[in-house]
Amino acid sequence: MSISDNLHKPTKALGGLELHYLGDIAVIVMDCGENRLNIPFLDNFNELLDDVEKNKACKGLITTGKGKFYGNGLDLKWLSTLNSPETMKEFYKKLAVWLKRLLLFPLPTLAALNGHAFAGGALMAYAHDLRVMNKEKGWLCFNEVFISRQFLPFHLLYIRTKMGSGHNFTDAIVLGKRYTGSEALDCGLVHAAPSMSLLLSESIQLLKSFYGKSGYPGDSLYLMKCSVYSEVVEQIQKDLAAVDDRPVMNVSNNVKSRL
C-alpha cells in the first residue's frame, strides 16, 4: 500500500512530484524512483513549496515518498554526466539553500518516511520539524561513511541540534548505523513508527497535535526557527561563500567527496 492510495488527484504535479491538500495540510508526494537529488528535482520541489507558502489556509506540510524509498541521496549517475564545474557549483548551492528552506519553512513540517531514507534522503528528513517512519519496511541511515563522503559543517550542526550529541549521534553519523522504524523510535530519532497503512493518518494526527485549530503565525514560526537554528544559518552562509571563493576547477571533486 502506498500513502498516495489515500489521496485524490493532485493539485499540481511536476516531474514525479505531486502536491496534494488534505484539509489544511499540504502533502508533497515524491514519485521519482529512488527520489535522488539533482537540479530538476530541487527546482520542481521548490516550485511546490512556493505554492504551499502562497496558500494562506495551509497550516502544515508533510513530505513522503511512493514505493520503496523516501529518499536515496544524491543522484550520483546524474552528477557523473555533468561536464561543467559551474553546474556542479550551482547544484551544491541549490541543495544547501533548499535544505535551509525546509529547515526554516514557515509552517510545521513532517517527513513521513514510507521507506528507505539514506544519506541525502536522511538529511532531508532531518531538515523537517517532525519525523514519522514506517515500522514495516525501510531504514533510516546516514551512510556517508560507507560511500567515502563527508558531511558539510552545517549538516552536522542541524542534525546535532535535533539528535543531540550523545551516542545516537556518533552511532548514526560516525558509524552509519541503520535504523528500522521501531529502532529509530526507541532511540528517539523519529516521533512515531506506525504501520504503512497508518503512516498518513498518524502523521496528520501528530502534526495537528502541535498546531491545534488556529495554526502557527507564519512569521513568528519562521523567526523562531531562525533563532533556534541561527548557528546553522550562519554556517550555511559560510559554506556557500567558500564555494564561491573556491576555484571553479576544484568544485566538482570537492563537492562529490563531501556530499
PyMOL commands that set and color helices and strands:
alter all, ss='L'
color gray80, all
select helices_A, chain A and resi 3-6+39-54+76-80+85-103+120-126+144-147+153-163+167-174+181-186+196-211+218-228+230-245+248-258
alter helices_A, ss='H'
color red, helices_A
select strands_A, chain A and resi 12-14+17-22+25-30+60-65+69-71+109-113+116-118+130-133+140-141
alter strands_A, ss='S'
color yellow, strands_A
deselect
rebuild
show_as cartoon
